[in-house]
Amino acid sequence: MGMSADMGGERVEEAVTGALALLRTAAGRDWSVKAGRLDWSCRRTAEHIASALVAYAGQLAGRPTDRYVPFDITFEECEGAEDVLEVIETTAALLAAAIRATPPEVRAFHPYPFRSANREGFAAMGVTEVLVHTHDIAEGLGIAYEPPAALCEGVLTRIFPNVQPAPDHWRTLLWATGRGDLPGRAPVTTWRWSNNLVIPAERLTLQGVSPAAATDLHVGGGTGGFEWTEDGPLDGTRAGAGLVVRAYEAGTHRPEWGQFVLVRRADGRAVGSMGFHGAPDDERRSEVGYDLVESARGHGYATEALRALSAWALAREDVTALFALVDRANSPSQRVVSRAGYTLVSEGEEAYAYELRR
């Protein structure tokens, strides 16, 4: 899967076009019936889709950092289902336009789980609202609905990073949102999607790598959706992305313990990556690794990023220590960990081990 399955305005339009084509065939039916497993009627569920789409467009347009823009839309003017579907079509166009008008670095408030999302996150959330609630309405009206598998995969690999993939992407998404069964897995009763974590540093932001981006970096030989300097991404970044891909496929990926791409605030360019080799172990320790493109070395970026990532990790209850293994020959990297507060704890034949305790 490359970034050809880019999650942008086109995906929102694709999801809505398919949903409306189906729902308009049933616009003349009784929409006061219950929508699938929901307590809402089919009409109320359709209103919710439109409300969500316009709210996401509002977040990207207004760009608040601490709350939803305080407005709502009403459906009092809507007489029948056809009118509500027209509002869905319109709010989807607004969201798609807002996504296209938003630079990749911009983030706006969304509560789950790290209190912000970028344009790709809002696109994925919008697509999810459309897919799962169209399913609910279709179930209520007794009609069959199955969206394109690639749309479902695009959503799963971006905002459901904890959900182990399965061959049928649509059934997996329905299961992940508490709407169906998946062989060998317990039913889901509570769920939330998960936007990527971004950790701010002074001159950089550390941007969490989704399974979609990791797959593009590791398998596709792509950019992961980041704008790199001419000498990036490095092999170390692609290898780190491989750890994310393997953990995701095994169902053990925890995004906050994955990989982050280092993006320069000044020009939005990616200059390297940093991250963990996995979640903390039984002793509440986790290993850190990083790399930096050659053209960005010598400016203290790695030290700055390592300080920010280490402070973030050690502020958590589930971590007491971080460690890093550095090749004996790599003196610049030894200086980075030392400046970031790590101390040398052991010397092997090939590498030095450094540790930072809470």
Disulfide bonds with the S-S distance in Angstrom:
none
